Amino acid sequence: MQTNGVTPRRWLELCNPALSAVITQRLGSDAWVGDLDLLAGLAKHADDPELQAQWAAAKRANKVAQVAYIKAQTGVTVSPDVMWDIQVKRIHEYKRQLLNILGIVYRYKQMKAMTPAQRAACVPRVCMVGGKAYATYLQAKRIVKLVNAVGAVVNSDPEIGDLLKVLFIPNYNGALPVHAHCCRPLTRPPASERRREAHPSLRAVAAHQHRRHGGERHQQHEVLHERLLDYRHPGRRKRGDPRLRGP
């Protein structure tokens, strides 16, 4: 797979440095960041107990950090040693957050119908939903309210305990997918910014693009301003208004 490296840099190298370090150590270099086909080299180490231990340790450390974030955002304490089922994306009916929460309700009802012995055989799970939507999107608000309502019931059920937790992570922003999917806060600038610092030529290109796009926006603003003046003062062009610009 040939990419420009944005995906592995953003969602693995930057967001998950612990796991990235394990991969780099095993492959002998960080060239995999720009060529994901190199990750196939991990296959020969798949049965190595040491790699498995390093991999699990990196994932658990990230989940421990996420536990503190969840506690601060929702007030709910979850375990880092259970399965995490995460859906963080724009809230929309076709994104199926509603289907997800209905599946969680079904799972909860099935667990409630079990005997204590049957329930003990269930895999503990934390279900997290997060995302954003337009302020006027009523259905999205209903979905968010439903997730919180289901969480209020499930999380306070003593029979279920830690076997099932349901959370809506509030205040979606650019760092939330990093927290949720990689379980680590953004403590460094984005990879693109770090590369601009390393390469002055890229800084110059970025500055040029900013000036060019900024100039285009300014021109668009001027055109709109002139059209507004024409609308308010239909005869100004005939009078030879000295402020006339454009066509």
Secondary structure, DSSP 8 states (H G I E B T S, - for coil): -B--SHHHIIIIIIT-HHHHHHHHHHHSSSGGGTBGGGGGGGGGGTT-HHHHHHHHHHHHHHHHHHHHHHHHHHS----TTSEEEEEES---GGGTHHHHHHHHHHHHHHHHTS-HHHHHTS--EEEEEE----TT-HHHHHHHHHHHHHHHHHHT-TTTGGGEEEEEE-S--TTHHIIIII-----S--HHHHHHHH-HHHHHHHHHHHHHHHHHHHHHHHHHHHHHHHHH-TTTTTTT-TT----
